[in-house]
């Protein structure tokens, strides 16, 4: 009984302890299926899009509950997912697969900080691939670097000139599509909505540039 109560608490279904599974929603049934597997105390757990049918209200706390439980119990977990929120805060390593081929296999925070290409970076959010000389005109290299949208800082005094094409409300911020003088499209975050046609400037820290230029 204590084991059952522990797992019901972990999947946040204590109030449904006496309900038949067939009367539960798809998301709730998914959580029950997870608890059933954990009741067997596996050494290895394989999860395939484990939170796909669970609403956002429950998803965040369930992630924390589950991965905290797995860590406490010493259960190794392999998760297949398209949502970086499922793994970035919890996983030790990440394997990126595209077209049935492994692109990269490394610690997940290293993968986030040093994405190998734009595809890998895009798995963690909106990203841009820009020539370094566009960002820093004095650069003596022809390399291109990846810059996440949130790494840009908007200025109206100096920096990389950009013309606003469109702003997309994202709740606590705006995702802005802009056009650079060189014709490149760039996406960046802004604390406020920027009008179409507005001229502004973008800046990125030297630390971020050096980080992306490092091997």
Secondary structure, 3 states (H helix, E strand, C coil): CHHHHHHHHHCCCHHHCCCCHHHCCHHHHHHHHHHHHHCCCCCEEEEECCCCCCCHHHHHHHHHHHHHHHHHHCCEEEEECCCHHHCCCCCCEEEEEECCEEEEEEEHHHHHHCCCCHHHHHCCCCEEEEEHHHHCCCCCCCCEEEEEHHHCEEECCCCEEEEEEEEEECCCCEEEEEEECCCCEEEEEECCCCCCCCEEEEECCHHHHHHHHCC
